[in-house]
Amino acid sequence: MSINGITYELRTPLIISGVNGTAVLNAEYREFNVRDALGLPEPFTQVVIKCGGQELIGVTNAYGVTQELLIPIGTGCMIEAPVIGYYGIALVTAIILIAALAVMRLIRRR
């Protein structure tokens, strides 16, 4: 957060009351676990997080977790991400390959 040109790193919820109560900020740091349709983490994926009128863009790490973002307290958030991620694609590919190998083996035995 920047106030009068001075940048502050906020690590706890903060309330700022300005002159005549004109500025109030009540926010906390949160990170989000992003999962695909199969319930697997979505690693290294750009996601759009919409919270209370603000739109944030983040990238998930290898575990499908976003970096900590400053979010207004009591605000619901919606995450927009691809339906299936890298781990989901790898899982589906592995299942198809295993099924193909099993079918080929069964054909050879006959």
Number of C-alpha atoms within 10 A of each C-alpha: 9 8 7 5 7 7 9 9 7 12 11 11 14 13 11 10 11 10 6 6 8 8 10 11 13 15 19 17 15 13 13 16 15 23 21 18 12 14 12 17 23 29 21 17 20 16 18 15 18 17 17 13 8 10 12 14 13 17 16 20 17 13 14 20 20 24 15 13 16 18 21 19 16 11 12 10 16 12 16 13 16 15 11 16 23 15 18 19 11 11 14 12 12 12 11 12 12 12 12 12 12 11 11 11 11 10 9 7 6 5
